[in-house]
Amino acid sequence: MVDEIITLSQKSKYYEDLYDIFWKISERNKVSDKHYKNISIGLFNTPCGGFGDIIVCKTFYDYLKEWYPTAKISICTTAPQKYKDLGIDGNIYKLTGKDGSDHEECVEYDKLVLKKKVKFDIMVAIPIINKTFDIKKFKKLISYANVFNTFSVSEYNGEYPPYTFPIGVGEDNLGILFNNFKWKQQNIIKKPYALVYIQPSPQWGIHSKYCFLSYLEMICRKYRSKHSFFQVIIPDWIEEEIYTNPNFKSQTLKICKEKYDNISIIGKEHKTILKGDDKKRSSIVFRADILPQKRELFISLMKDSVNDILVTGDQSLSDIISCCNYKNVWYQIAPWKEGLAYNLSKYLPNKNYSTFKTSCGTIKSINTKIEWKNFMKDYDFRINGKKRFDSILISHHKMKEDKTLKNLLYIIEHSRYLETAQKKINKL
């Protein structure tokens, strides 16, 4: 084992690469129940915007509960109520501000305190967003944290490595967080209908409106011959744009009236006829009265929609692939998510994901059939991520009795430069 540690250290190009020695020395070993029996694992989650980061942490939590049934899994978060809203009743501990504040969003770990008296064997910061994980800052929250017991999970195709668990597509990423989740059959809307769940302008610039219009033109062309009565579920920001933005309303009507005689919109408060012709029967109805919904119903809405669906965000993408990999998923690319879209276009492959102009669907892509099966085999975190977590548990078990690993930790924590650490490791 010493020879392997020395070899791995000499291959390291960056100081942070030394942290990976901990689990790499155990990659070929097989995990057993002795490696995780009664082990305590803490997931640390400080969400930043909506429920997406909450869902990522919950999914990781569910994986660990399934993989290691005798382990004790806990979640430490600034937003415990959001977990309760999702029906998670496990060990959830609140992280509060050191200054007594009760902020939930985007809080740095060194600004937080865990008042609950609990000790973890392994800690995972999930997900790390828009910054590089700093173990020194995390130690301000958990004093006994170190590079051999504390690990990080990226967002999809995160741009601030290194991460122990880089999730996403391509290169060294470990895949997508797929689910076998429970869902509740919806009876909110009758088929046929299309589902749009994308983020608004102006936060995302003019592309949000262009994305919707491009998708709308495609589905009107594709489904008019099949369905003379058709509905489209939309987020409320699109309803607002139709009412307040004359140019957007005009473009929407221009696309629809080529195929439908009656055009209307149903909001949470009222119904508006945008174009009416009682003599003819073809109708398209925009439904702004349905979203948002709880996750189990939202999954059902996705399942029951037509085969072309338009979504945005990491979690919506992984959910729709998990539940309905027979569908064509059209994807609104966030300005900060171009890496994920590019790698999806390359490794799926689907050239439509390569640009903002085509990722939401186009007339030319009406006959596109997106195949997910082989992609899911290659990029299933439940396979790739488990192998890495197994290695971490095995190495952690070894460290309890192995002085060499304890010395390795000491060297890494007390060396300022990579070259200095490598020389010390050579003397092991």
Secondary structure, 3 states (H helix, E strand, C coil): CHHHHHHHHHHCCCHHHHHHHHHHCCCCCCCCHHHCCCCEEEEEECCCCCCHHHHHHHHHHHHHHHHCCCCEEEEEECCHHHHHHCCCCCEEEEEEECCCCCCCCCCCHHHEEECCCCCCCEEEEEEECCCCCCHHHHHHHCCCCCCCCEEEEECCCCCCCCCCECCECCCCCCEECCCCCCCCCCCCCCCCEEEEECCCCCCCCCHHHHHHHHHHHHHHHHHCCCCCEEEEECCHHHHHHHHHCHHHHHHHHHHHHCCCCEEEEECCCCEEEEECCCCCCCEEEEECCCCCCCHHHHHHHHHHCCCEEEEECHHHHHHHHHHCCCCEEEEECCCCCHHHHHHHHHHCCCHHHHCHHHHCCCHHHCCCCCCCHHHHHHCEHHHHHHHHHHHHHHHHHHHCCCHHHHHHHHHHHCCCCHHHHHHHHHCC
